[in-house]
């Protein structure tokens, strides 16, 4: 399944009934730490749990699990084109991708647009090495 570069957040939640409508709750963390603003209008895509490789029968008999923490939107070895938005305390370039996730790019300057290879991934940031200066 292809995921759009416009993806702002990804989380699991239930669809609940409330009087004459159905409600999807957005976790507080997605608003507080992400790119979502209350009152704005967004497109929503719903993906079946079976699409994750889970057997539909097992989800029907298993109790619902709590939404898990969002996973980093990048993987080690992945290449990305990023724009350096800021400089960190140690002088490294800072780029932000989906949901405001930070990629630290040593040797980059504010305003540079570079192609990087992700060399390290943590839950709240990644490190990328420049493989092409400008694009």
Order of alpha helices (4+ residues) and beta strands (2+ residues): beta-beta-alpha-alpha-beta-beta-beta-beta-beta-beta
